[in-house]
Amino acid sequence: MSQEPDYVFKLFIQQSDKSPPAIEIEDATGEGGKTTVPLPSGDPPYHCHLVVERAEATHAELAIRLVSATSGAAGDPPFDPGVTRDCDVLGVEASVADKVFGTQDDTRYALRLANRSQYYIAEDVHVAARIVGRDDDMPTLPDGNAALRLIPEEQHAQCIEPGESKELVFMAISRGPRPGVYAVEVTVAYRLVYWDGRRARATYHLELPVHGSDPCFATGSPPRQSSQQSQPSPQRSHAMSEQKRYFAPIVPRHRHRVLRPIQMRVNLPGGGHLDVSYRLTKGNHPVPEDCPCSYGYNPDSNTVESYFSSQDTAALEVTLLNDSGQHLKHVHLTNIRLASVADDNCPGPVADKKLPDGNLLFEIVPGDLYYGHLAPRMNRTKHLALVTRGVAPGMYYVQMDVHYDIEQCRVPLDLALTVNPD
């Protein structure tokens, strides 16, 4: 199998008062000479990129050309100088689900993130959205909520590839703000990774020595297999098979009623657990203990209390704790949905009944939560918005699928070796 020729070259930029600026390319493989390409006329910056490849005829000399936004050979990748900076890669557009959004209303507020670049991937995308306004336009209600707010206040996306887009859905809730147009401040932070769309391929020729017969290599009977447990296969299908429900430990009483989160424990392959705790709050406050709760575990009465009604709004606080020695990568809660509870306490039909205007009687947004990387003993909290519009009272399940990659599994392993006398 033949190996593709190497692209090894040295690049020099020539600047002189007597001659126009140019780029000089020297073939570092020794097969070719030097090639000089003049830069476009005009003042810097020069919005173009350099293409260096082997000549098709000889596959020896380097072929050099500059490609700008308006010129280039057929087959060259697109070049857009308008998205060569960090802040220009992702574009943000907003839309609302309802045609009219009143002062006592709720609606889905969607942010569409579009990757306008052709050669950058946006990874670990963090989006924070908040409504900006004066205090007299958006007063704080007696229950601690703002008269106009977005839930959740922040979301994450794993990655957005070049030319692709992703939609993040928030819930906009109004409880008596002054009519008008309000500004929404959206902050998008992400990491850029260069991408050219090609698959890398290389052929390596290594050596494998095979020795002849040698009495020193005699080992006698084969060693016994270790009795230690082998490393399990980190398959997602078995990671969530066993679940145990328990409650958080009792903490000292505060100045007001505080409902503790309800916790579920999930066994992880390779040992340890993933603890999932949840409760309903009236907004996602920076200090959880000061957040008014509407559903959770009361440590004083040892019972689960609910103050969430059939015409209500709340934030579902979901905390994940990696209670293991493993690193969990790309932790993602997806396919989030609501279901009724059957007579045998199993999940029943999906709660998808709608009002005449098309809104769901019971709605949860967004449909997925991206937590990212969870190191050992690390926890992270995200919020979902829950809205009821006359749904039947009773018990409901919030169902979701948990996806993650295991970066490191540790199990003891003893390898037996037999050493024979000379």
C-alpha positions as CSV (number, residue, x, y, z in Angstrom):
1,M,0.0,0.0,0.0
2,S,1.5,3.3,-1.1
3,Q,1.9,6.2,1.3
4,E,0.6,9.6,0.4
5,P,3.3,12.3,-0.2
6,D,4.2,14.6,2.7
7,Y,3.3,18.3,2.7
8,V,6.3,19.8,4.5
9,F,7.2,23.4,3.7
10,K,8.5,26.6,5.1
11,L,6.6,29.8,4.8
12,F,8.1,33.3,4.7
13,I,6.3,36.7,4.3
14,Q,8.3,39.2,2.3
15,Q,7.8,42.8,3.1
16,S,9.8,45.6,1.4
17,D,9.4,49.2,0.5
18,K,10.7,48.5,-3.1
19,S,8.4,45.6,-4.0
20,P,4.8,44.6,-3.1
21,P,4.4,42.1,-0.2
22,A,4.5,38.4,-1.1
23,I,4.5,34.9,0.4
24,E,7.5,32.6,-0.3
25,I,7.0,28.9,0.1
26,E,10.0,26.6,0.3
27,D,9.6,22.8,-0.2
28,A,11.2,21.3,3.0
29,T,11.3,17.8,1.5
30,G,14.0,18.6,-0.9
31,E,12.0,17.6,-4.0
32,G,11.1,21.1,-5.2
33,G,12.4,24.6,-5.0
34,K,10.8,27.9,-3.9
35,T,7.6,29.5,-5.0
36,T,6.6,33.1,-4.6
37,V,3.0,34.2,-4.5
38,P,2.2,38.0,-4.4
39,L,-0.4,39.1,-1.9
40,P,-3.5,41.0,-3.1
41,S,-3.2,44.7,-3.6
42,G,-4.5,47.0,-0.9
43,D,-3.9,47.6,2.8
44,P,-3.9,44.7,5.3
45,P,-5.7,42.7,6.5
46,Y,-5.8,40.4,3.5
47,H,-9.0,38.3,3.6
48,C,-7.7,35.2,1.9
49,H,-6.3,31.8,2.7
50,L,-3.3,29.9,1.3
51,V,-3.7,26.5,-0.4
52,V,-0.6,24.3,-0.5
53,E,-0.7,20.9,-2.3
54,R,1.2,18.7,-4.7
55,A,1.0,19.4,-8.4
56,E,-1.4,16.9,-10.1
57,A,0.9,16.2,-13.0
58,T,4.2,15.3,-11.2
59,H,3.1,15.0,-7.5
60,A,6.5,16.4,-6.7
61,E,6.5,20.2,-6.9
62,L,4.3,22.2,-4.6
63,A,1.3,24.0,-6.1
64,I,0.6,27.3,-4.3
65,R,-2.4,29.6,-4.7
66,L,-4.3,32.2,-2.8
67,V,-8.1,31.9,-2.4
68,S,-10.1,34.9,-1.5
69,A,-13.8,35.4,-0.8
70,T,-14.4,36.4,-4.4
71,S,-12.0,34.2,-6.4
72,G,-10.6,30.7,-6.3
73,A,-10.3,27.5,-8.3
74,A,-13.2,25.1,-8.7
75,G,-13.4,22.7,-5.9
76,D,-11.8,25.0,-3.3
77,P,-13.5,25.0,0.1
78,P,-15.6,28.1,0.7
79,F,-13.9,31.0,2.4
80,D,-15.9,33.6,4.3
81,P,-13.7,36.3,5.9
82,G,-16.8,37.5,7.9
83,V,-16.6,34.5,10.3
84,T,-12.9,34.3,10.9
85,R,-13.2,35.8,14.4
86,D,-14.6,34.1,17.5
87,C,-17.6,36.4,18.0
88,D,-18.8,35.9,14.4
89,V,-19.1,32.1,14.3
90,L,-22.4,31.7,16.0
91,G,-25.5,33.7,15.1
92,V,-28.5,33.9,17.4
93,E,-32.2,34.4,16.4
94,A,-35.2,34.4,18.7
95,S,-38.9,33.5,18.2
96,V,-42.0,33.0,20.3
97,A,-44.6,30.3,19.9
98,D,-47.7,32.5,20.5
99,K,-48.7,35.4,18.2
100,V,-49.7,37.5,21.3
101,F,-47.9,37.4,24.6
102,G,-49.9,39.1,27.3
103,T,-49.1,40.4,30.8
104,Q,-50.6,37.3,32.4
105,D,-49.3,34.6,30.1
106,D,-46.6,32.1,29.2
107,T,-45.1,31.1,25.9
108,R,-42.2,29.1,24.5
109,Y,-39.2,31.4,23.7
110,A,-36.8,29.7,21.3
111,L,-33.2,30.7,20.5
112,R,-31.8,29.4,17.3
113,L,-28.0,29.1,17.3
114,A,-26.6,28.9,13.7
115,N,-22.9,28.1,13.0
116,R,-22.2,30.5,10.1
117,S,-18.6,29.2,9.6
118,Q,-17.6,26.5,7.1
119,Y,-14.6,25.3,9.1
120,Y,-15.1,25.8,12.8
121,I,-17.0,23.5,15.2
122,A,-18.5,25.2,18.3
123,E,-18.1,22.9,21.3
124,D,-19.3,23.2,24.9
125,V,-21.8,25.9,24.0
126,H,-23.1,27.8,27.1
127,V,-26.1,30.0,26.6
128,A,-27.4,32.4,29.3
129,A,-30.5,34.5,28.7
130,R,-32.1,37.1,31.0
131,I,-34.6,39.9,30.5
132,V,-33.2,43.4,31.0
133,G,-35.6,46.1,32.3
134,R,-36.2,48.6,35.0
135,D,-37.5,47.6,38.4
136,D,-40.7,49.6,38.1
137,D,-41.5,47.7,34.8
138,M,-40.7,44.3,36.2
139,P,-41.5,44.3,40.0
140,T,-40.7,41.4,42.2
141,L,-43.8,39.5,43.3
142,P,-44.4,38.6,47.0
143,D,-43.5,35.0,46.3
144,G,-40.0,36.1,45.1
145,N,-40.6,35.7,41.4
146,A,-40.0,38.5,38.9
147,A,-43.0,39.7,37.0
148,L,-41.3,38.7,33.7
149,R,-38.7,36.0,33.5
150,L,-37.2,33.2,31.4
151,I,-36.8,29.6,32.7
152,P,-34.3,28.2,32.7
153,E,-31.8,31.0,32.8
154,E,-29.0,29.0,31.1
155,Q,-28.6,26.0,28.9
156,H,-25.8,24.0,27.3
157,A,-25.3,22.4,23.9
158,Q,-22.6,19.8,23.3
159,C,-21.5,21.0,19.8
160,I,-22.8,22.7,16.6
161,E,-21.0,21.7,13.4
162,P,-20.3,24.1,10.5
163,G,-23.4,25.1,8.7
164,E,-25.7,23.4,11.2
165,S,-28.0,25.0,13.8
166,K,-29.5,24.1,17.2
167,E,-32.6,25.4,18.9
168,L,-32.8,25.9,22.6
169,V,-36.3,26.4,24.1
170,F,-37.0,28.6,27.1
171,M,-40.3,29.4,28.8
172,A,-41.2,33.0,29.1
173,I,-43.6,33.7,32.0
174,S,-45.3,37.0,32.6
175,R,-47.1,37.8,35.9
176,G,-48.2,41.4,35.6
177,P,-45.3,43.4,34.0
178,R,-45.9,46.7,32.3
179,P,-46.8,46.3,28.6
180,G,-44.0,47.1,26.3
181,V,-40.9,45.7,24.5
182,Y,-38.3,44.2,26.7
183,A,-34.7,43.5,25.8
184,V,-33.3,40.0,26.3
185,E,-29.6,39.8,27.0
186,V,-28.2,36.5,25.5
187,T,-24.6,35.6,26.3
188,V,-23.1,32.7,24.3
189,A,-19.7,31.2,25.3
190,Y,-18.2,28.3,23.4
191,R,-14.9,26.7,22.3
192,L,-13.8,26.8,18.7
193,V,-12.2,23.7,17.0
194,Y,-10.9,24.0,13.5
195,W,-12.5,21.5,11.0
196,D,-11.8,20.9,7.3
197,G,-14.1,18.0,6.7
198,R,-11.4,15.6,5.5
199,R,-10.5,12.2,7.0
200,A,-6.9,11.7,7.9
201,R,-5.2,8.6,6.7
202,A,-1.6,7.3,7.1
203,T,0.2,4.0,6.6
204,Y,3.0,3.0,9.0
205,H,5.6,0.2,8.6
206,L,6.7,-1.1,11.9
207,E,8.6,-4.2,13.0
208,L,7.6,-7.4,14.9
209,P,10.6,-9.5,15.9
210,V,10.0,-13.3,16.0
211,H,12.8,-15.2,17.8
212,G,13.8,-18.8,17.3
213,S,13.7,-21.6,19.9
214,D,15.4,-20.7,23.1
215,P,15.3,-22.8,26.3
216,C,15.4,-19.7,28.4
217,F,11.8,-19.0,27.3
218,A,10.4,-22.2,28.8
219,T,7.8,-21.3,31.3
220,G,6.4,-24.6,32.4
221,S,2.7,-24.8,33.1
222,P,0.6,-21.8,32.3
223,P,-0.2,-19.5,35.2
224,R,-3.6,-19.6,36.8
225,Q,-6.1,-17.0,36.0
226,S,-6.5,-14.2,38.5
227,S,-9.5,-14.5,40.7
228,Q,-10.0,-10.7,40.6
229,Q,-13.1,-9.5,38.8
230,S,-12.5,-8.4,35.3
231,Q,-13.3,-4.9,34.1
232,P,-16.9,-4.6,33.1
233,S,-18.0,-3.2,29.8
234,P,-19.3,0.3,30.1
235,Q,-22.6,-0.2,28.3
236,R,-25.3,2.3,28.8
237,S,-28.0,-0.3,28.7
238,H,-26.9,-1.7,32.0
239,A,-25.9,1.5,33.7
240,M,-29.4,2.5,34.6
241,S,-30.9,-0.9,35.2
242,E,-31.0,-0.7,39.0
243,Q,-32.5,2.3,40.7
244,K,-33.0,3.0,44.4
245,R,-35.0,5.9,45.8
246,Y,-34.0,7.6,49.0
247,F,-34.0,11.0,50.6
248,A,-31.4,13.6,51.4
249,P,-30.1,13.8,55.0
250,I,-31.8,16.0,57.4
251,V,-30.2,19.4,57.9
252,P,-30.7,22.1,60.6
253,R,-34.0,23.9,60.4
254,H,-34.0,27.3,58.6
255,R,-36.0,30.4,59.3
256,H,-38.7,29.2,56.8
257,R,-39.9,25.9,55.4
258,V,-37.3,24.3,53.2
259,L,-38.2,21.2,51.2
260,R,-35.2,19.0,50.6
261,P,-34.5,17.4,47.2
262,I,-35.7,13.9,46.6
263,Q,-32.8,11.6,45.5
264,M,-32.5,8.6,43.3
265,R,-29.3,6.4,43.2
266,V,-28.2,4.7,40.0
267,N,-25.5,2.1,39.8
268,L,-22.6,2.8,37.4
269,P,-20.6,0.1,35.6
270,G,-17.2,-0.3,37.2
271,G,-18.5,0.8,40.7
272,G,-20.0,3.9,42.2
273,H,-23.3,5.7,41.7
274,L,-24.9,8.5,39.9
275,D,-27.1,10.4,42.3
276,V,-30.1,12.3,40.8
277,S,-31.9,14.7,43.1
278,Y,-34.8,16.9,42.2
279,R,-37.4,19.3,43.6
280,L,-39.8,22.0,42.4
281,T,-38.9,25.6,43.1
282,K,-40.4,29.0,42.4
283,G,-37.5,30.1,40.2
284,N,-33.8,29.1,40.2
285,H,-32.2,31.3,42.9
286,P,-28.4,31.6,43.3
287,V,-28.8,30.4,46.9
288,P,-30.8,27.2,46.9
289,E,-31.7,27.4,50.6
290,D,-33.4,30.8,50.0
291,C,-35.5,29.4,47.1
292,P,-39.2,29.0,47.8
293,C,-40.0,25.3,47.2
294,S,-43.3,23.8,45.9
295,Y,-42.4,20.1,45.9
296,G,-39.9,18.1,47.9
297,Y,-39.1,16.2,51.1
298,N,-39.9,17.8,54.4
299,P,-37.4,16.6,57.0
300,D,-39.6,17.8,59.9
301,S,-42.6,15.6,59.0
302,N,-40.7,12.9,57.0
303,T,-43.1,13.3,54.1
304,V,-43.2,14.5,50.6
305,E,-45.1,17.8,50.3
306,S,-46.5,19.4,47.1
307,Y,-47.7,23.0,46.6
308,F,-47.9,22.7,42.8
309,S,-51.4,23.1,41.4
310,S,-53.2,22.6,38.1
311,Q,-52.7,26.3,37.1
312,D,-49.2,27.0,38.1
313,T,-45.5,27.5,37.0
314,A,-42.4,26.2,38.6
315,A,-38.8,25.3,37.9
316,L,-37.7,21.6,38.2
317,E,-34.3,21.6,39.8
318,V,-32.3,18.6,38.7
319,T,-28.9,17.9,40.3
320,L,-26.5,15.2,39.2
321,L,-23.7,14.0,41.6
322,N,-21.0,11.7,40.3
323,D,-20.5,9.5,43.4
324,S,-17.8,7.4,41.9
325,G,-14.1,7.4,41.0
326,Q,-14.8,7.6,37.3
327,H,-14.9,10.5,35.0
328,L,-18.3,10.9,33.2
329,K,-18.0,12.8,29.9
330,H,-20.9,14.3,27.8
331,V,-23.5,13.7,30.5
332,H,-26.8,14.4,28.7
333,L,-30.5,14.1,29.8
334,T,-32.5,13.8,26.7
335,N,-36.0,12.8,25.5
336,I,-37.5,14.6,28.6
337,R,-41.3,14.0,28.7
338,L,-44.3,13.9,31.0
339,A,-46.4,10.8,31.6
340,S,-49.3,10.0,33.8
341,V,-49.1,7.3,36.5
342,A,-51.0,4.0,36.1
343,D,-52.8,2.2,38.9
344,D,-49.7,0.0,39.5
345,N,-47.5,3.1,39.9
346,C,-45.9,2.4,36.5
347,P,-45.6,5.2,33.9
348,G,-48.8,5.5,31.9
349,P,-49.6,7.4,28.6
350,V,-47.7,10.5,27.7
351,A,-49.3,13.7,29.0
352,D,-49.9,15.3,25.6
353,K,-53.4,16.8,25.8
354,K,-53.7,20.3,24.4
355,L,-56.0,23.3,24.7
356,P,-57.9,24.7,21.7
357,D,-55.1,27.2,21.2
358,G,-52.6,24.4,20.7
359,N,-50.8,24.7,24.0
360,L,-50.2,21.6,26.2
361,L,-52.1,21.2,29.4
362,F,-48.9,20.2,31.1
363,E,-45.6,21.3,29.5
364,I,-42.0,20.9,30.3
365,V,-39.1,22.7,28.5
366,P,-36.5,22.3,27.3
367,G,-36.6,18.7,26.0
368,D,-33.0,18.0,26.9
369,L,-30.3,19.1,29.4
370,Y,-26.5,18.9,28.7
371,Y,-24.4,18.7,31.8
372,G,-21.0,18.2,30.2
373,H,-18.1,16.6,32.1
374,L,-18.6,15.4,35.7
375,A,-15.4,14.6,37.6
376,P,-15.4,12.2,40.5
377,R,-17.5,13.6,43.4
378,M,-18.6,16.5,41.3
379,N,-22.2,17.8,41.1
380,R,-24.0,20.1,38.8
381,T,-27.5,21.6,38.8
382,K,-29.8,22.5,35.9
383,H,-33.3,23.7,35.7
384,L,-36.4,22.8,33.6
385,A,-39.6,24.9,33.3
386,L,-42.9,23.3,34.3
387,V,-46.3,24.9,33.3
388,T,-49.8,23.6,34.0
389,R,-52.8,25.0,32.2
390,G,-55.7,23.2,33.8
391,V,-54.3,19.7,33.8
392,A,-56.1,17.0,35.9
393,P,-54.7,16.8,39.4
394,G,-52.8,13.7,40.4
395,M,-49.3,12.1,40.2
396,Y,-47.1,12.4,37.1
397,Y,-43.7,11.1,36.0
398,V,-41.0,13.2,34.4
399,Q,-39.3,10.6,32.2
400,M,-35.9,11.1,30.6
401,D,-32.9,9.2,29.1
402,V,-29.5,9.6,30.6
403,H,-26.5,9.3,28.3
404,Y,-22.8,9.6,29.2
405,D,-19.4,8.3,28.3
406,I,-17.1,6.7,30.8
407,E,-13.5,8.1,30.6
408,Q,-11.9,5.9,33.2
409,C,-12.9,2.7,35.0
410,R,-10.7,1.3,37.8
411,V,-10.7,-2.3,39.0
412,P,-8.0,-4.2,40.8
413,L,-6.1,-6.6,38.4
414,D,-3.4,-9.1,39.4
415,L,-1.4,-10.8,36.7
416,A,0.3,-14.1,37.7
417,L,3.9,-14.7,36.5
418,T,5.8,-17.9,36.8
419,V,9.6,-17.6,37.1
420,N,11.5,-20.9,36.5
421,P,15.1,-21.7,37.8
422,D,18.0,-21.3,35.3
